[in-house]
Amino acid sequence: MLRYYYPPKPMRIYPDSDMMMEVNDNLEWVAEQKKNGWRCLIWKENGKMSMWNRHGQKSAVMTSASNDLLMYFAMTLPDNTVIDGEFLDRRMVSKEFKGIYYAFDVLYWKGDEIMTLPLHFRRGILENVVKPYEKVWIPQWRQTDKLGYYFESIKSPENEGIVIKKLTSNYGGNISSCKDVPHWLKVKKEGA
């Protein structure tokens, strides 16, 4: 039986912070776009599909987009696999992005808990598990050189900012609540 873990919350930092300067141009860290959606864990357990929010609640609101997404994952995910991401639906300004799942991590793979493995290893599994599909994206990683430029270049209504992750970090979720973790950092646009 798979056990629910609250996903980690990236610790918020600001573009001009010391921490931003510390991770800039550091090969142990990567950056990816932060989309404006709902944190959503996709579960395939014993052949049954479900979506969970970051508060440990099974999603009760199912739209046609989320149903399509679950049908896609039912056909493609190995059994007893859990992935973490953002579901981009009602919050999105552009219709182009509605109904997209932005997958960025994997917690269980074929029944094995892999949260203690380094991020770069889990990412390799994610890229092999999540098959290409127009409504499922995996964010591109960028090296952290020129972070300020990258942060400025992604400003659009769909993007909240960037998330910076340490390649050697474990998942960092826990069983009691959703907590900030220092190995995932988010830099958000003003007003986001």
C-alpha positions as CSV (number, residue, x, y, z in Angstrom):
1,M,0.0,0.0,0.0
2,L,1.3,3.4,-0.9
3,R,1.5,6.0,1.9
4,Y,0.5,9.6,1.4
5,Y,3.3,12.1,1.9
6,Y,2.6,15.8,1.9
7,P,4.7,17.4,-0.9
8,P,7.4,19.8,0.1
9,K,6.9,23.5,-0.4
10,P,9.7,25.4,-2.0
11,M,11.1,28.0,0.4
12,R,10.4,31.5,-1.0
13,I,13.4,33.7,-1.8
14,Y,13.6,37.0,-3.6
15,P,15.5,37.9,-6.7
16,D,18.0,40.2,-4.9
17,S,18.5,37.8,-1.9
18,D,21.8,36.4,-0.7
19,M,20.5,32.9,-1.3
20,M,19.8,33.7,-5.0
21,M,23.4,34.9,-5.3
22,E,24.6,31.7,-3.5
23,V,22.9,29.3,-6.0
24,N,23.6,31.4,-9.1
25,D,26.2,29.6,-11.3
26,N,26.3,26.7,-8.9
27,L,26.4,23.3,-10.8
28,E,24.7,21.6,-7.8
29,W,21.4,23.4,-8.6
30,V,19.0,23.6,-11.5
31,A,16.1,26.0,-12.3
32,E,12.7,25.4,-13.9
33,Q,9.7,27.5,-14.6
34,K,7.1,27.8,-11.8
35,K,3.6,27.5,-13.4
36,N,0.5,29.0,-11.9
37,G,-1.6,25.9,-11.1
38,W,-2.7,23.6,-8.4
39,R,-0.2,21.2,-6.7
40,C,-1.4,17.8,-7.6
41,L,-0.2,14.3,-7.0
42,I,-1.3,11.7,-9.5
43,W,-1.7,8.2,-8.1
44,K,-2.0,4.8,-9.8
45,E,-2.5,2.3,-7.0
46,N,-3.6,-1.3,-7.7
47,G,-5.0,-0.1,-11.1
48,K,-7.1,2.7,-9.7
49,M,-6.4,6.4,-10.5
50,S,-6.8,9.4,-8.3
51,M,-5.6,13.0,-7.9
52,W,-4.6,14.4,-4.5
53,N,-4.0,18.0,-3.5
54,R,-1.1,19.2,-1.3
55,H,-3.3,19.1,1.8
56,G,-3.8,15.4,1.6
57,Q,-7.3,15.5,0.2
58,K,-8.5,13.4,-2.7
59,S,-9.7,15.7,-5.5
60,A,-13.5,15.8,-5.4
61,V,-13.8,18.2,-8.3
62,M,-13.3,16.4,-11.6
63,T,-13.4,18.4,-14.8
64,S,-13.3,16.9,-18.3
65,A,-9.6,17.9,-18.4
66,S,-8.7,16.1,-15.2
67,N,-10.7,13.0,-16.3
68,D,-8.8,13.0,-19.6
69,L,-5.5,13.3,-17.7
70,L,-6.4,10.4,-15.4
71,M,-7.4,8.2,-18.4
72,Y,-4.0,9.0,-20.1
73,F,-2.1,8.1,-16.9
74,A,-4.2,5.0,-16.4
75,M,-2.8,3.8,-19.8
76,T,0.8,4.9,-19.4
77,L,1.9,4.8,-15.7
78,P,3.2,1.6,-14.2
79,D,0.9,0.3,-11.4
80,N,1.7,1.7,-7.9
81,T,3.4,4.8,-9.1
82,V,2.9,8.4,-7.8
83,I,4.0,11.6,-9.5
84,D,4.0,15.2,-8.3
85,G,3.2,18.2,-10.4
86,E,1.0,21.2,-11.1
87,F,-2.4,20.9,-12.7
88,L,-2.9,24.0,-14.9
89,D,-6.6,24.6,-15.2
90,R,-8.9,27.4,-14.0
91,R,-6.2,29.7,-12.8
92,M,-4.5,29.9,-16.1
93,V,-5.0,33.1,-18.1
94,S,-4.3,31.6,-21.5
95,K,-6.6,28.8,-22.8
96,E,-3.5,27.3,-24.5
97,F,-2.4,26.0,-21.0
98,K,-5.7,24.8,-19.6
99,G,-5.8,21.2,-18.7
100,I,-2.1,20.6,-18.8
101,Y,-0.3,18.6,-16.1
102,Y,3.2,19.9,-15.4
103,A,5.0,16.8,-14.0
104,F,8.2,17.5,-12.0
105,D,8.9,14.6,-9.6
106,V,8.1,10.9,-8.8
107,L,7.6,9.6,-5.3
108,Y,6.7,5.9,-5.9
109,W,7.7,3.8,-8.9
110,K,6.2,0.4,-9.3
111,G,5.5,0.2,-5.6
112,D,9.0,1.3,-4.5
113,E,9.3,4.4,-2.4
114,I,12.0,6.5,-4.1
115,M,11.7,9.8,-2.3
116,T,15.1,9.3,-0.6
117,L,16.9,9.0,-3.9
118,P,18.6,12.1,-5.3
119,L,16.5,14.5,-7.5
120,H,18.6,13.8,-10.6
121,F,18.0,10.1,-10.3
122,R,14.2,10.6,-9.7
123,R,14.1,12.9,-12.7
124,G,15.6,10.1,-14.9
125,I,12.8,7.8,-13.7
126,L,10.2,10.5,-14.3
127,E,11.4,11.1,-17.9
128,N,11.1,7.3,-18.6
129,V,7.7,6.9,-16.9
130,V,5.9,10.0,-18.2
131,K,5.4,9.5,-21.9
132,P,5.2,12.5,-24.3
133,Y,1.6,13.8,-24.6
134,E,0.2,17.2,-25.6
135,K,-1.3,17.7,-22.1
136,V,1.5,16.4,-20.0
137,W,4.8,18.4,-19.8
138,I,8.0,18.0,-17.9
139,P,9.7,21.3,-17.2
140,Q,13.1,21.9,-18.8
141,W,15.9,22.3,-16.4
142,R,18.3,25.2,-16.8
143,Q,21.7,25.6,-15.3
144,T,21.7,28.3,-12.6
145,D,24.1,30.7,-14.4
146,K,22.4,34.0,-15.1
147,L,19.5,33.3,-12.9
148,G,18.4,36.9,-12.9
149,Y,18.2,36.9,-16.7
150,Y,16.3,33.6,-16.7
151,F,13.8,34.9,-14.1
152,E,13.2,38.1,-16.2
153,S,12.8,36.2,-19.4
154,I,9.9,33.9,-18.3
155,K,7.5,36.7,-17.3
156,S,4.1,35.9,-18.6
157,P,0.6,35.3,-17.0
158,E,1.2,31.5,-17.0
159,N,4.4,31.7,-15.1
160,E,4.7,32.5,-11.4
161,G,8.5,32.6,-11.4
162,I,11.1,29.9,-11.1
163,V,11.9,27.0,-8.8
164,I,15.5,26.2,-8.0
165,K,16.3,22.7,-6.9
166,K,19.4,21.0,-5.6
167,L,20.3,18.0,-7.8
168,T,21.3,15.8,-4.8
169,S,18.3,16.5,-2.7
170,N,15.7,13.9,-1.6
171,Y,12.0,14.6,-2.0
172,G,11.5,16.1,1.4
173,G,7.8,15.3,1.9
174,N,6.5,14.2,5.2
175,I,3.5,12.5,6.7
176,S,2.1,15.3,8.8
177,S,2.0,18.5,6.8
178,C,3.3,20.4,3.8
179,K,6.5,22.2,4.9
180,D,9.1,24.5,3.4
181,V,12.3,22.7,2.4
182,P,15.6,24.5,1.8
183,H,16.6,22.4,-1.2
184,W,13.7,23.7,-3.3
185,L,13.6,27.5,-3.6
186,K,10.9,29.5,-5.4
187,V,11.4,33.0,-6.8
188,K,8.1,34.5,-7.6
189,K,7.1,37.6,-9.7
190,E,5.8,40.6,-7.8
191,G,2.1,40.1,-7.0
192,A,2.2,36.3,-7.6
